[in-house]
């Protein structure tokens, strides 16, 4: 995850509240508008001045990186829930379908996933090892059970999930599940 503001001192309570308000407002703005979200609009939503945003996030990219870290943490929570299902294939299916549900509502996340190289580079400013570990575990369980094609590893799975993010852009209501189903049929070991 990206770090808190550059100061090593803990934030005062009011500064923490303002930072959280900015993140909540930015999350809503980026979910709706993606990279077209404007800092002035985020400030208005948060009920703070633009300067408050820049005190916490010196650039728009720093704010996007923090949101990306939050979105990836949400993905790790979805993967953790998928790992609780006793059937490994059901876990993969839950994760893919839940990801499609999130992506169809979140333009900012779709744009981040569309920039595959940036998101998954080893030197990316945003890393989530918890998400990586849980997705690796989902895939390993499904491979062990013989439910997931042997030629699908983490890189192929990531590429498909990024493709899913692009496919669900501007789809009619419910159509995103068709894409998830097609991906799942392609992932499943042929009978």
Secondary structure by P-SEA (a helix, b strand, c coil): ccccccccccccaaaaaaaaaaaaaaaaaaacccccccaaaaaaaacccaaaaaaacccaaaaaaaaaaaaaaaaaaaaaaaaacccaaaaaaaaaaaaaaaaaacaaaaaaaaacccccccccccccaaaaaaaaaaaaaaaaaccccccccaaaaaaaaaaaaaaaccccccaaaaaaaaaaaaacccc
